């Protein structure tokens, strides 16, 4: 029987194979590492937009905080089943996290065109499309005022004053959700998670739009992170972003004795800054931006009422 040659001898005779395999393996490793980093960034951004701490996302998804931390840092193993749980808890399509969703050629080309536009151009493009395809009823929008912004922006205090000035009903969307479901917001989050709450939010918004022609509406701070719901709100209402600094938001929420958005996280201020940073581009899509700092609620309400009358009917 012929003796088997040592493996080193075989490899020595075929150095070109080794040279070809090693770079390819290294290239694959680098590509996978880049993909995992991007995947982690998408998960972190989606979580921040919804104002969810890792603890809340872990609870809603059934995935450990350790796994989420590794995933967001780009070191997760990308298990499809675990990613599906995370996507469901974030209420986003799995394909949005993995970029595995295939769209039509026309859709892809349109998206690529829109990617080249700045924020002002995007707003103009949105308004043109909405107007061309009947998604916006401009006459109805003038009588429906929707206030958006983080907790502590002044949506309730200013909303009540604006509603009295216009002799319109004032509605808090969170209150309508509780009334329609018969449950507190805390119970809804405990039983159904963030995704379930967003479904109830959309249902309550549709109910308000179907039953009332005029109102001043205070929305939840995270409504802008649900694209379909926010698009519906913008199409049906004149939207006003009540803008404040992170410090003002925190001071007002603490004064109300409510830290619900932050839970008991020791990094509350850091979380607040992150949430505001990720949502700010979305809040800017409002029809009107109104700074709430530096004035009393009465003075702010008077100024805001004049601006609404000036801009809402255009």
Secondary structure, 3 states (H helix, E strand, C coil): CCCCCCHHHHHHHCHHHHHHHHHHHHHHHHHHHHHHHHHHHHHHHHHHHCCCCHHHHHHHHCCCHHHHHHHHCCCCCCCHHHHHHHHHHHCCCHHHHHCCCCCCHHHHHHHHHHHCCCHHHHHHHHHHHHHHCCCCCHHHHCCEEEEECCCCCCHHHHHHHHHHHHCCCEEEHHHHHHHHHCCCHHHHHHHHHHHHHHHHHHHHHHHHHHHCCCEEEECCCCHHHCHHHHHHHHHHCEEEEEECCHHHHHHHHHHCCCCHHHCCCCCHHHHHHHHHHHHHHHHCCCCEEEECCCCCHHHHHHHHHHHHHHHCCC
